[in-house]
Amino acid sequence: MGFNKRYIGNDQVKEIYQNSGIEGVQGHYTIGADALVLETGLASEIDDILTLSCGITISDKWNTISEMIKEEIKKGVDEIV
C-alpha cells in the first residue's frame, strides 16, 4: 500500500472543468489521493474553500468553486481577445 500524491495545477483545474464539469473537478480533489500538491492560485483557493468549516454547506462550497473556475476561464478568454 503506497502513499498517493496528486499534483493539481490551475490550468489543469480549468481543463477538467471544461471537459467534465464540476463533477470532474470534485472527483479530482476528493477521490484516490492521500495528499494534494497544489499550484498557488485557483487550485489552492479551491482547497481553501473545501476545508472551511464555518457552516457553509458542501453544495454551496461547490457552487462557489464552480463560479470561481468560470471566472478564471473567462479571464483567460478576455486576455486572448
C-alpha positions in Angstrom: 0.0 0.0 0.0 1.5 3.3 -1.1 1.1 7.0 -0.4 -0.7 8.7 -3.3 0.1 12.3 -4.0 -1.8 14.3 -6.6 -0.4 17.4 -8.3 -3.1 19.9 -9.3 -2.4 23.0 -11.4 -4.6 25.9 -12.2 -4.8 25.2 -15.9 -5.5 21.5 -15.1 -8.5 22.6 -13.0 -9.9 24.7 -15.8 -9.4 21.9 -18.4 -11.1 19.3 -16.1 -14.0 21.7 -15.6 -14.4 22.3 -19.3 -14.3 18.6 -20.1 -16.1 17.1 -17.2 -17.8 19.9 -15.3 -17.8 20.5 -11.6 -18.2 16.7 -11.0 -14.9 16.1 -12.6 -13.2 18.7 -10.5 -14.9 17.3 -7.4 -13.6 13.9 -8.2 -10.1 15.1 -8.8 -9.9 16.7 -5.4 -11.7 14.1 -3.4 -11.1 10.6 -4.8 -8.0 8.5 -4.8 -5.3 10.8 -3.3 -3.8 10.8 0.1 -2.3 14.2 -0.3 -2.7 17.1 -2.8 0.1 19.3 -4.0 -1.5 22.4 -5.3 -0.3 25.3 -7.5 -0.8 28.7 -5.9 -3.9 30.4 -7.2 -7.1 28.8 -8.3 -6.0 25.2 -7.4 -5.1 26.1 -3.8 -8.1 28.5 -3.4 -10.4 25.6 -4.2 -8.8 23.6 -1.4 -9.1 26.5 1.0 -12.9 26.6 0.3 -13.2 22.9 0.8 -11.5 23.0 4.2 -13.7 25.8 5.5 -15.8 24.7 8.4 -17.9 27.8 9.1 -21.4 26.5 8.5 -21.2 26.6 4.7 -22.9 23.6 3.1 -20.9 21.4 0.7 -23.3 22.3 -2.0 -22.7 26.0 -1.5 -18.9 25.3 -1.5 -19.1 23.6 -4.9 -21.3 26.3 -6.3 -18.8 28.9 -5.2 -15.9 26.9 -6.7 -17.8 26.5 -10.0 -18.2 30.3 -10.2 -14.5 30.8 -9.4 -13.5 28.5 -12.2 -15.9 30.1 -14.7 -14.4 33.5 -13.8 -10.8 32.2 -14.3 -11.8 30.7 -17.7 -13.4 34.0 -18.7 -10.3 35.9 -17.7 -8.2 33.7 -19.9 -10.6 34.2 -22.9 -10.6 38.0 -22.3 -6.8 38.1 -22.3 -6.7 36.4 -25.7 -9.1 38.8 -27.2 
